[in-house]
Amino acid sequence: MTAISATTSPPAHPAKPLQPGDYRPALVNVGTIVWLASELMFFSGLFAAFLTLRAATPVWPPFHDKVDIPTVGVATIVLVASSGTMQLAVREVHRGNLAAFRAWLAFTWALGAVFEGMQVVDYMTRNFSLQQSAYSGAFYVLTGIHFLHVLGGLAAMVFMYLRSTNRRIRFGGHRSAPHVEMLSYYWHFVDVVWIALYAMIFLLPGTR
């Protein structure tokens, strides 16, 4: 009886040992998600206060409070479009294409600045003041806080753009992607919050 021995050749591409650190989410992304969760609870409280005032007021909005739905609708479209350009910037930083990343980031900043400018114009044309009624107070508080959040996002874009031009920093690829993704999470968040604000303040039918 003869024994048959089989020989196996080593694989052409040996498997790379698993490194847990390669599959662990970036701490900056985890921290941003936790922070945005707290921001979500903050805005939820503001939404609840607005709806409570609305339910407790016989006439909502008061007769002297008028809102410009079409103009603010255009501003909403501009802000939503900026979410798409931000995601394109994230894609390009993953590819290491810094020129395209800067272009899309600058385009996103421009759209955000247009939105802020339209909101300032909207404030200037309002026929009610902050202290005039419960509706006007809630309107300015909600939209004003969101205005500041968008302003913070624009400032972060400027910082990220300048960081990408610093030759002493190895920007691009997987080293910088978590930071850009963190900025995109924040920007998408303020976009979603504004959509909810627009629907609640401008589209929700009033009571008479």
N, C-alpha and C positions, 0 to 999 in steps of 0.2 A: 504494500500500500504506500503510495507516494503522497507526500504533502505538497500541496500547491500553495505557494506564498505569493501574495499580491503586493506589489510595490506601488506606493502612492507618491506622486510628485508634489512638491510644495506649491501652494497657489501662487499664481503670477503676481497678485496684488494682496499681500497679507493684510488681514483686517487690522484696523487701527484700534488700539485699546480705548475704551470709552473713558472720557474725561467728564466727570459730573459738572465741572465749571463751564464746559462748552454748551451745556443744555439748560443751565440755570438762567432764569430771566434776569435782565439787568436790574440792579437795585434802583436805579434812577427811574425806570419804568414802573416798578412796583410802588415806589414812593409817590409817583405822580398819580397813579390810579387811586391810591388811598386818599390823597389830597383832593382829587376830583370827586371822590365819594362824599367827602365832607362838604365840598362846594355844592353838590347836588342836594344834600340835606338843608343847606343854607337857603338855596333858592326855593326848595319845596316849602320852607317856612314862609317865605315871601309870597309865594303863590297862594298858600293857605290863607294868609292875612288878606290878600286881595279878594279872594272869593268870599271870605267871611264878611268883609265890608260890603261887598256887592249884595250878599244875601240880606244884610241888615238895613240896607238903604232902600226906601220905597221906589225912588226914581234913579235908575242907573243907566248911563251916566246922567248927571244933572243937565238941565236944558242948555246951560251955557258952555258945556264941555263938548267940543267937536273934535273928531279925529280925522286925519287925512289918510284914509285907507290905501288909495292907489299909490301915492308917493312912498309911503312906508313899505308897500308891497314891492316896489322896485328896489328899495334898499335891502329888503329881505332876499331878493333874488341875487343881488350883488354879493351879499355875505355868504349865501349858500354856495355860489360859484367859487368863492375863495377856498372853500373846503376841498373842492376838486383840485385846484392848483396846488394847495398845500400837499395833497397826497402825491401829486406828480413830483414835487420837490423831494419827498421822502423816497420815492422810487429812484430818483437820480442819485441821491446820496448813497444808497445801497450799491448802485453801480459804480460809484467813485467818479461820476461825471460832475465835477464841481461847477463848471460853467453853466450847465443846464440847471443844476441845483440852485445856483444864485439867481438865475433868470426866473425860475418858477417861484422862488421865495420872494423876489422883488415884486412879481406880479401879484402874489397873494397879499403882500403888504399894501400895494396900491389899491386893491379891491377893498381891503379893510379900512384904509384911509378914506376911500370914497363913502363907505358906509357911515363912518364917523362924521364926515362932513355933512352928509344928508341928514343925520340925526341932529346935528347942531342947527341946521337950517330949519328942521322941523320944530325944534324947541323955540326958535326965534319967531315962528309964525303961529305959535299956540295962542288961543284966545283965553287961556286960564293960567293962573299962577299956582305955585306950590301950595300956598295956604288957602286956596279958594274953596276947596271941598275935599271930602274924603277921596273922591275919585281922582282929582288932580294930584293930591298928595301921593296916593298909591302909584299913579302913573309915573310921576317924576322919580320916585324912589326906585321902582323896579327898572325902568329904562335907564336911569342914571347909574345904578350899580352895574348893569350890564355894559353900559358905555365905558366905565372904568375897567372892566374886565377885558374888553376888546382893546382898549388903550394899552393895557399891560401886555397883551399878546403882540401888539405892534412893536412895543419896546423890545420884547424878547426876540422878535424876528431881526431887528436891527443888530442886536447883540450876536445872534447866530450868524448873520451875514458877515459881520466884522471878524468873528472867530474863524470863519472859513477862509478869510483872506490873510490870516496870520501865518506866515511861513514857518514860524517856530513850532506850530502845532500841526501834527499829522491829522489833518481833517479829511473825512471821507471814508467810505467803506464801513466795515463793521465796528470800527473804533468810535465813530461819531454818530452812527445810525441811531443808537438809543436816545441820544440827546435831541436829535431832530424828531424822532418819534414822540418823545415827551412833549415837544412843542406842538406837534400835530394833534395829539390827544387833547391838549388844552384848547386848541383852536376849534376842533370838531365839537368840543363840549360847549363853547360859547355860541357856536352856530345852532346847536340843538336847543339850547336854552332860549335863544332869540326866537326860534320857530314857535316854541311853546308860548313865549310872551306875546308874539304877534297874534297868534290864534286866540289867546285869552283876552287881550286888551282890545284888539282891533276887529276881530272877526266874531267874537262871541256876542250874540244879540243882547241888547240892553233890556231893561225892565221898565215898564211904564205903569 
